[in-house]
Amino acid sequence: MKHLHLVLLSIFCFVGIKVWASNVCDTIPTRQLNEIVIKGEKPHIKDENGVLVINLPEIVKDKPVNNILEALGYMPGVTNNNGMVWLTGASNVTIILNGELTNMPLQNLYQLLYTTPLDRLKNVEIMYSAPAKYHINGAVINVVLKTPTPLDGLQGQVRIGYNQAHNGSYGGTLAATYAIKDWTFDLNYGLSRTKSWSHEQSFSNHFLDGTRTMIEDNMRKIGENWSNLIYTAIAWKTLKFVYNGQIISDSKNNSLSAGSLGNFTNTYNFESPINYHNIALRYETPFGLTVGSDYTRYYENREQSLSQDFSYMLSSINRQTINRYHFYVDQEHHFGKWKLNYGAEYQRSNDRSSQVYQSTEMTDLHNVLHEDVASAYVGTERTFDWGLSFNFSAKGEYYHNNYQHNWNFIPQFSVTYYKNPKNIFQLNLSSQRIYPSYWELHNVTNCINGYSSVIGNPCLLPYVNYSAQLNYIFKQKYVATLYFQYGDKATVQLPYQSPDALNLIYQTINMDYKRTVGVNLHAPFNINNIWDATVTANVFNQREKANHFHDISFDNNKWVFYGAFNNSFKFSHNSPVSLTIDLSYISSSLQGMADLSNMWKIDAGIKWLFGKKHCCEFDLKADDIFNCWSPTMTINHAGQDYRMKVYDMTRNLKLTFIWRFNGFKPKDNSIDTSRFGTGK
C-alpha cells in the first residue's frame, strides 16, 4: 500500500505541474526566435615572437592545388612564377623544412616540394630577416610539416598526373609516414617523364667595322628526361638522419636554329644519369646544443655536338663532379625572457670540372676549384609583455676559392610590435651573400650556334644584397609592405654584341649595383563562404647600373607594376566542388640594360573531392590560357641593338588524381641545385 500511495502521489504531482505550466504558457505571448548563426574566420596571419605564421592550408583549401610548391604561390607577398618562388621585398628567399636547412640544389628542392602532398602541411613561416641560428642570410620561408604519432599508424598518399603543354609530361608520387614509440619514418618517391619545348626569335643588328649586319635567328629547344626523386627520413627522439637524392636519366636536349647564318643543330646527350645525393645527420641535446653535418655529391657527364646544315662543326664533353662537406654547431641559453644563441659552421666544396673538345683548335679545360666558407655568429632574442619583440644577430664570414678570398660582416635585425591581433607592425633589416654557380667560375665556352655562345667568368664575385622591409598587418589578413633592396656588385647575364667579330656573347658579370624600392599590398575578402578572393598590387622602382659591362656602361631605371586577382568559388558552403579563376599582370620591366615587355595571364581550375571522407581528389587546371606570359627583350644602348621575342608554350593543362589512405597528412622534401650543372 505504501508503494501504491507513492505512485498515485507522483501521478497527481505530474498532472498538476503540467496543468500549471499550460496555464502559465497561455498567459505569456508566444515569440519565435530567429536562427542564431555564429560566423568565425580563421586568421590567415599570426605573429609568434617576430615570425609571421601563415595558415596556408586554410588559404588554399578550395584551390586546385595538391602539393606544397603550388600552394606557396597563394601566400601573402609570395609569387610562384613558372615554378620559381619569389618573396616580395626580398631579392632572394631560401626555403627550409621544419627549421632545418636542406642544402639541396634549388631545382631539387622545388621538385621535392612538388612531390610533397598538401595534406602534410601544418603551416608556413615567413622570416624576412632570419636569425643567424638558421645558418641562412636574408629571407626565409620555413615549411612546417605535421609530425606523425604512433596513434596515426601508416598514412600515405598516391598521386598521378598528366601535364599537356606543347608536349605531354606525366608522373606519379608516393608519400608515406609511420611512427612507433620514439621512432618516426618518412618516405617520398616521385617518378616523372618530362618533355619540354621552347621557342625564341632574335634580331641582332650587329655593328662591326663601321657597318651593321642584321642577323636573324629562329630557335626551338626540345628536351626530355626521366627523373627519380627519393626522400627518406628516420628520427629517433632528437636524432635525425635524412637522405635526399635525384637521378635524371635518358636526358636529351636539342636546339634547332634557322636564320641568316644558316641552319644549326645543337645536340646535348648525357652519357650517364645526372646524380645528386645528399645525406644529413642532426642531433639536439637536452641542454640546448645542436650539432649537424651533411655530405653532397653531384655528377654530370654531358656531350655536345654542333653541326651546320648537317656538316660537323665541333663536339665537346663536359664533366662536373662536386663533393661538398658541411658542419655546424649551435648553442642556445635562456636567461629569464632573454635568449642567447651562438654557433659556427664550415663548408668545403671540391669541384672537378672539365671541357674536352674533339677535332677542333679550341683549348681544353681541366680545372679543380676548391671553395671554403667559414662563419661564426652570436645572437639574442627578447619578448616584452607590452607587445614588443626583437631578435638581433651578427655573423662574421670568411670566403675563399682559387681566385679570391675576403671577409664579410653580416648583421641581422628584426623587431615586431604586436599589442593586439588587429594591428601588427614589423621592421626587418638583413644582408645576404649570393654565390654564383660553380660552372660559371670556370673559363669554359658553350657554343649555342655559329653566332651565339656562353662563356664562363673566373673573376665573377659573390655579391651582397642588403634589404629592409616594414610590414603592417591589419586584422591578421590585410598586409602592406614597404621594402628596399640594394645589391652591391649584383650579377647579370645579357647578350653582348662583340666589337671584334660577329659573335654574340652571354656572360655573367658583376654590375655596380641593383636597387629596388617599392610597396606591396595584399587584401583578401570572402563573401558568404561562396566567393573567396585576394587582390595583390605591387609598385616598385627598379634601377640597375654598371660602369664596366664589357666595354660599355649603362644606368637603367624604371617604375614597374605587378597585379594579381585570385578568385575561388563554391556552389555551397559544404560543396565538394570549387572553381578558381586567377588573373596576373606585370608592366614593362628591366634586366640590366635590357627592357622587358609587359605580360599577362589567366589561369582557371576545378577541384573535386569525393569518396569516403573525401579520400579522393581530382584537379583540372589550365595555366596561362591565352599563352601570353612570355616577354620580349629589347636592347638599344651604346651601339648594342638586339631584340628577342620568347614564344614559349606557357599554356598548359594539368590533370591530377589523388588517393589518400588512412587519413594521410603529407610531408615536404626539396633540393637546391642552383649552383650545380654544366649548362649555365
N, C-alpha and C positions, 0 to 999 in steps of 0.2 A: 504493500500500500504506500509505503513511504516513497518508493521509486515512482509509482504512478502519480502521486501528488507533484513530484518534481517535474515530471514530463508535462502534466497539464499546466503547471505554472509557467514553464518555458514557452509553451504554445501561446498562452494568453499574453505573455510579455512581447513575443514576436509580433503577434497581430496588433497589439496596442501601439507598438513603435511604428509599424507600417502605416497604420491609420493616421497617427500623429504626423508622420513625415509627409503623408499625402496631403493633409490639410494645410500644413505649412507651405508646401510647394505650390498649392493652389493660390496662396496669398502673395507669392513672390513673382514678379513679372519674369517671363521666360526670355532669355537672351542667348543668341548663338554667337560664340566667339569665332572670329576669323582665324584661319590657319596660321599658325606661328612657324615661320621659316627662318632658321638661323644660317646665315651665309658666312663662310670663312674662306680666306685665301692664304695659302701657304706663302711665306715670304720668299722671294727669289734670291735675295742677297742678305747675308748676315755678316757681322763683324765679330771675329774672335781674336782678340789681342793683336789687332792690326792686320789680320789676314781676312780677305774678302772670301767668304764661303758661298759658293753658288749652288743653289738647289737645281742642278741641271736635269735630273730625272723628272722633276715637276715641269720644267720649261718645255721639254721635248716629248712629253708623254703622248701627245697626239700627232707628232710629226712622223713622216715616213722615213725615219732613221732607225737603224738597228745595231749600230756599232758606235763606239766612243769617238772615233775620229770624226765622223759626220756630225755627231751631236755637239762637238766643241764649237762649231761654227754658229750655234744659236746662243752662246753666252754673251753677256754684255761686254762690248768692246772687242770681241773676237771675230775675225773674218777667216773663213775657210775658202781660199781661192784655188780651185782645182786641186784640192788635197793638201795645200800648203797653209799652215795655220799661222795667223798674224794677230798680235795684240796691239790695239790702237794705243799710241803713245810710247811704244817700245820698239826700237829698231829690230831687236831680236828677242825671241822668247824661247825658253827651254822647258820642255815637258818632262816631268818626273812622275814616278809611280810611288804612291804611299810615302812620300817624303824622301825617296831614295833616288839618287842619280843613276841612270841606266848605262851611260857611256856608250849607247848604241849609235851607229850612223843614223842620220835623220830619216832617210827613206825606210830603213828597217824599223825605226820607232813608229813611223806612220803606218807601216804595214802591220805592226803588232797591235796598234790601236784599232786598226780596221778589222782585225780578226777577233777583237775582244767584244763580247756581247754587251749591249747597253744595260741589261738587267743586273750586271755585276757592279754597276757604278753606284757608289754611295753619295758622293758629292765631288765638287771640283773647287780647289782653292786657287785664288789669283794673288800673287805677290809681285807688285811692280818693282819692288826693291827687296830681293830675297836676302835674308841674313847670311853671313859668310858660312855658318854652320852647315848649310846645304851644299857647299862647295860649288856654288854657281854664282856667277856675276850677272846682275841685271834682273830682268823679269822672269817669272816662273809660273807655269801652270802645273799645279800638283793634282794629279788624278788619284782620288782616294777610292779604293775598292772595298767592297764588303768582305769581311773575313769569315770563312766557313767555320761552323762549330760542329762538334760531334753529333748534335741532335739533328743536323741537316741531312746526314747521310751523303750518298753520292748524288751530286747535282751536275747537270750539264745542259748543253745546247748544241744543236746541229743546225748549220746554216748553209744553204746552197743558193747561188745567184748567177745571173747572166746579165751582161752589160753589152748593149749594142750601140756602138758609135759608128765610125766608118767601117771598122771591123768588129767582129764579135769576140768577147772575152768571157770566161766563166771560171768558177771556182767554188770551193767549199771550205768550211771551218768546223772544227770540233773544239769545244771548250768545256772543261770539267773541273770540279773541285771536290775535295774529300777531306774530312778531319776525323781524327780518332785520338782521344786523350790529349796529349800535348803536341801531337803531330798535325800538320796541315800540308795538303798536296794540291798543286795547281798544274793544269796542263792546257796549253793552247796549241793547236796544229792547224795550219792553213795550207791549202794546195790550190794554185791558180794557174790558169793558162791565159796569158795576156798577149793581145795583138794591138799594136799602136800604129797610128798614121798621122802625119802632119804635112802641111803644105805651106810654103812661103815663096813669095815672088819679090825679087830685089832689082833695083835700078841704081847702078853705081856710075855716076858721071865723074870719071877719074881724070884728074889733072896731072899731066906728065909731059915734061919737055915743052912747055908752052902751049900745049893743046889739050883738049878734053876728049875723052873716049867714053862713049856710053856702053856700059857692059850690063846686059840684062841676063837674069838667071831665074829659072823656074825650077824649084827643088821640091821633091817629095821624099819623105822619110818613112820607112816602114820598119817595124821591129816586132819581134815575138820572142817569148820565153816561157819556161815553166818555172814557178817559184814555190819552194817549200820553206815554210816558216815554222819553227819549233820554239816554244817557250815552256819551260818547266821550272817549278819552284818547290823546294822541300824545306819546311821550317820545323824546328823543334824548340819550343819555348822561344827564346830570343836569339837563337842561332838559325841563320837562313842561308841556303845555297840556291843559286839561280843559274840556269843555263839558257842562253838565248842564241839561236843560230838561224841562218838563212842560206839556202843553197839554190842558186839560179842556174838552170841547165837548159840545153838546147836553145841558147840565146843567139839570135841573129839580128843584125841591123843593116839596112841598106839605104843609101841615099841616091836618088836619080836626079841629075841636073841637066837641063836643056837650056841653052842660051847663046849669047854672042860668040863665046869661045868654043862652042861645040857641045857635045853630049858626054857627060861624065857619069860613071858608075862607081860608087864607093861602097865596098862591102866590108862589114865587120863580122868576123866569126870568132867565137870563143872556143879555143882548143880544149878547154876543160871547164867544168862548172865554176862559177864565181862562189867562193866560200867565205862566209863570215861566221865566226864562232866567238862567243863571249861567256866566260864563267866568272861568277862573283860569289864572294863569301862575306858575311856580315855578322857581327856579334855585339850585342848590347849587354853590358854588365848591370847589376843591380845598383851600383853606385854612380851611374851617370857617364861611364866611359863606353865609347863605341869605337870599334876597330873594324876595318874592312879592306878588302883588296879585290881586284878583278884583273883578268887577263883577256886580251883581244887578239885574234889572228884573222887577217884578211888576205885573200889571194885572188888574183885576177890574171888571166893569160888571154890576150886578145890579139888577133891577127887582122891587119887591114890590107886591102887590095884596092888600088885606084887605077881605073882604065879610062881612056878617052876614045869614043867611037869604036869600042871593042879592041882597042890597042892598049897593051900593058904600059903603065906609066911607072908605078912603084908599088912596093909592098913592104910592110913592116910588122914586127912582132913586139907588142907592148906587154910588159910584165910588171906586176907590182905585188910585193909581199910585205905585209906590215905586221909587226909584233909590238904590242903595246901593253905596258905594265902600269898598274895604278894602285897606290896605297894611301890610306888616310886614317887618322885617329882624331877623335873628338872627345872633349870632356865638358860636362855641364854641372854647375853648382847652383844651389838655391840658398839665398840669404833672405829669409822672410819673403817679401814680394819681389825681390830682385833676383834676376838670373844672370849668371856669368858663364860664358862659354868660350872656349878656345880650342885650337887644334892646328893640325898641319897635314899637308898632303904632298905627294910626289908622283909624277907621271913620266915614264920613259918610253919613247917611241923609236923603233928601228924600221926604217923604210928602205927596202931594197927594190929599186925600180930600174928598168932597162928599156931601151928602144933600139931595136936592131933592124936596119934596112937591108933589103936584098936587091942586088944588081943595080944600085944607084950610087951616086957620089956623095950622098948626104952622110953626115957624121953620125956614127952610132953613139948611144949613151948607155953607160953602166955607172950607176950612182948609188951610193949608200948615204942616206940622210938620217942623222941622229937628232932627236929633239928631247929636251929636258924642260920640265915645268915644275918648279917647287914653290910652295907658298906656306905661310903661317898667318893665323888670324886671331883676333880677340874681339869679343862682342858682349853686349849686355842688353837686357830687356826689363821692362818695368810697366806695371799696370796700376793706375791710381783709381781710388774709389769714386772720384768726382768725374770720371769719364775719359781721362787721357791715358793713352798707352803709347809706348815707343820702343823701337829697337835700333841699335847702332852697332856697327862693326867696322873694323879696319883690317885690311889684308895687305901684306907685302908679298910680291910675287917676282920670281926670277925666271926669265925665259932664255933659252939657248938652243941654237941649232948650228949647222955647219957654216952659216954665213953671217950670223949676228947673235948678239946677246944683249939683254937690257933688264933693268929693274923697273917695277911698277908699284905704285901705291894705289890701292883700290878701296875707297871708302863707300859706305852704305848707310842710309838713314831713312827711317820711316816713322811717322807719328800719326796717330789717329785720335780724333775726339768723337766719343760715342756716348752721349748722355742719355739718349732715348732712341728707340728704333726709328723714329720719324726723320731724324737728321744725323747723318754720319759724314764727317769730314776726314780726309786722309791726304797727307803730303808725303811724297816719296822722292828721294834723291839717290842715284846709283850710278855706277860706271861698270862697263863690261868690256873685256878684251876679246876680240874676234879674230880667229886664226884662219888663214887660207887653207885650201885643200892641199894634201901632200903632193899631188901630181903637179899642181901649179908651180911649186917651188923648184921643179927640175927644168933644165934647159932643153925642153923637148919641143918638137914640131909635129902637129897633127894636121895633115892636109885634108881639106873638105872637098875641093875640086881643083881645077887648074888655076883658079884665081884666088880662092879664099883658104886661109889656114889659121890654126890656133897654136900659139907659141907660149911656152912657159916663161916664168919670171923669177929667177933665183933671188932678185933684190926685193921681192914683194914682202912688205912688212905687215905683221898683225896690227890692227888698229884698235883704238879705244873709243867706245861710244859712251857719252855722258847723257843722262836723261833725268827729267823731273816731271812729276805728274801731281796734279791737285784734283782729287775726286770729291764730288759732293753727291751723296746718295740720299734720295728722298723717298720715304715710305718703303724702304727696303726693296725698291724695284726700279725707280727712275734714277738714272745716272748721268752726271755731267762731268766730263774730264777735260781739263786744260793741261796741255802737255808741251814739252820742249825736248828736242834731241839734238845732239851735236856729235858727229862722228869725226874725230881727229884722224886724218890720213885714211879716211874711208876708201874702200876699193870699188872699182867699177870695171866692167868688161864691155867694150864697144867696138864696132868695126872702125878701122882706120885705113884710109887710102894712102899707101906708101908713096912718098915723093920720088923714089928711086926706080920703081918698077911697077908694072901692072899687077900689083898684089894687094889684096885686102887682108888686113891683119886683125885678128882677135887676140887681145892680150889683157890680162887683169893688171891694173895699175893703181897705185895709191894716188888719190886726189889730195888737195889741201884739206878740204873738209866737206861734210854734208850736214846741212842744218834743216830741221823741220820744227815748226811751231803751229799748233792748231787746237781746236776744241771739238770734242765728240759728245753727242747727245744720244741717249738710249731711253726710249719710252715705250713700255708695253701697256696694253689695255685689253680688257675682256668684257664681252657683252653677253650676259645671261648664260655663260659657260657654253655658248654656241659658236661665237666668233672670238678667237684669240689672235691678237696681232701685236707686232712690235715694229716701231719706227726707229731707224738709226740715221743720224746725219753727222757727217764728219767734214769739217772745213779746215784746211791747213795750208800753210805757205811752205814751199819746198825750195831750197837753194843748194846747188852743188857747184863747187869751184875747184879748178886745178890750174896752176901756173905752168906745169910741165906735163901735159898729156902728149907723149911722144915729143914732137917739136912744136906743138901749138898750146894755147891756153884757152880756157872757157870759164864763164861765170853765168850759170843758168838759174833763173828764178821764176817761179810760177805759183799761182793760187790754184788749189785743187779742191773739188767737192766730191764726196762719196756719199751715196744714199742707198738705203735698203728698206723695203716694206715687206715684212714676212707675215703671212696670214695662214691660220688653220681654222677649219670649220667642222662642226659635228651636227648630225641631224637631231640629236637629243643629248641630254646630259650623260646618259649611260650608253650612248651609241657605240658599237664596236667598230664603226667605220668613221674615219676622219679624212678630210681633204686639205691640201695645202697649196697655196699659190704665193711664190716669193718673187719680188722684183728687186733688181740691183742696177745701179748706175754709177759710173765714175767719169768725171770730166777729163779733159786732156791733162796729162801729167808729164813728167820728165825723167830722164835717166842720163846722168852726166850731161853731155852737150846735146843729147838726142831728145826730141819731143815725141811723146806717145799720144795717139789719138784717144778720144773718148770711147767707152764701151758700155754696153747694157745687156741685160739678160732677164729672162723669165723662166722660172722653174715651177713645176707642178708635180703633185704626187697624191697617192691614196694609200691609206693604211687600213688593214682589215685584221682584227683579232677574232679568232674562232677556236672551237674545240673546248674540251673540259678545262675550266678555269683559265680560258684564253691561253692554252699552252701552245697554240699555233698562231703564226703571224704571216701575212702576205703583204708585201710592199711593192708598189709600182711607182716609179719616179722618173720624170723626164726633166733633164737638166738642159738649160740654155736652148729652149725650144726653137728659137729663131737663129741660133748659131752666130751670135754677134759679140761673144765675149773674147775677141781676139783683137789686138791693137795693130795700128800702122805706125812704124817708127820712121821719123824723118830727121836727117842731119843736114843742116845748111849753115856751116860756120867755118871761118878761117880756111876757105878753099875746099873743105870737105862737103861733098854733095852726094847724099846717099838716101835711099828710101827703100823700106822693106815692109811689105804687107803680109800679115800672117793669116792664113786661111785654115787653121787647124779645125778639126772636127770636135768642137767643144759640146755640140749637141749629142746627147746620149740617152738611152732608155735603159733603166735598171729594173730587173725583176728579182725579187728575193723571197725565199721561203724559209721560215724558222720553226723549229720544233724544240720546245724546252721540256726536259724531263725532270721529275722530282722537284718542281718549284725552283728551277735553276736561277741563280742571280749572278751573272758573269763577271770575268776579270780582265784587266788590261795588260798589254805587253807591247813593247816598242823598241826600235833600233834606229840609231842615227848614223848614216854613212856619208854625211855631208863632206867629210874630208878624205874619203876613200875613192878609188876608181881612177882609171886612166883616160876616161872620156870627158874630162872637164874642159 
